[in-house]
Amino acid sequence: MAVINNYELEEHHLKLLTLAGEAWDRCQDARKMLDREGVTYLNKFNEPRARPEVAIERDSRLAFARILREINLDISVPENRPPRIAGKE
């Protein structure tokens, strides 16, 4: 809510914020399942396999980060931010 109260957002920004929230929620749901069940399971051949929630968490985390970058809110950069890689913007 602070973002909505502190920034003049257009309709597409609100849609992006909604998507970011959904991605965050999905990521957290997957994380809870992984905490409860572990990151692997044994298939019918008794071979360890990554649980589907591993990919869900990863993909949702990436989507969340990309959406936040896309929104591009004018916020101050923390002092402890790692330096940029040379040649990258």
N, C-alpha and C positions, 0 to 999 in steps of 0.2 A: 504494500500500500504506500510505503514511503516514496517509491519511485513515481507512482501516479500523482502523489501530492506535490512532489518537488520538481517535476519536469513537465514541460508542455509536450505532450505526446500526440502524435497523429494516430489515426485508426490502425494503420499497419504496425505501428509500434505496440499497440495494445494486443494485437494478434500475436506478435512475436513474444511478448511477455507471457501470454497464455501458453504458447508452445514451450517456452522455457520452463514454466512451472510444471507442465505436464511431463517434460523430459526429466526434470529433477525428481518428481514423484515416482516415475517409473524406475529411475536409477536407485532410489532409496528402497523401493519395494524389492528390487532384485538383490540389493545388498542385504536386506533382512533375511531373505531366503537363503542366500549364500552363507550368512552367519549361522543360520540354523542348520542347514543341510551339508555345508562344506562346498568346495568348488568343483569336486569331482564325484562321479558315481561309477559303478561297475556295470558294463553292458552285459548282454546275455552270454558273451564269451569270457566274462570275468576280466575284461580289460578296462582300465580306468579311462574315463572320458570327461571332458569339461561339461559341467551343467549348462543348459541353455541360458541360465540367468547370468553367466559370465559375459556372454555376448550382449545380452540386454543391458547389463550395467555399463559395459564399455561404450556401446552405441549411444545410450542415453546420456552418459557423461559428456561424450564428444558433441552430441547435439546441443546440450545445454551450453557448453562453452562457445560453440559456434554461434548460437543464437544471441548470446550476450555480446559477443563481438559484433554481430550484425546490427544490434540495436545501437551500439556506439554512443552510450551515454557519456556526457562530458563530466568525468570524475577525475579526481586527482590520483596520480600514480603513487602507490606506496613507495617509501624510501628503500625498502628491502627487496624491491623487484629485481630479478636477475637482469643483467645487461642484455641488450639486443644482440643478435647474431649479425656480424658484419654483412652488409649487403641486403639485409632483410628490412622491410618497413613494418 
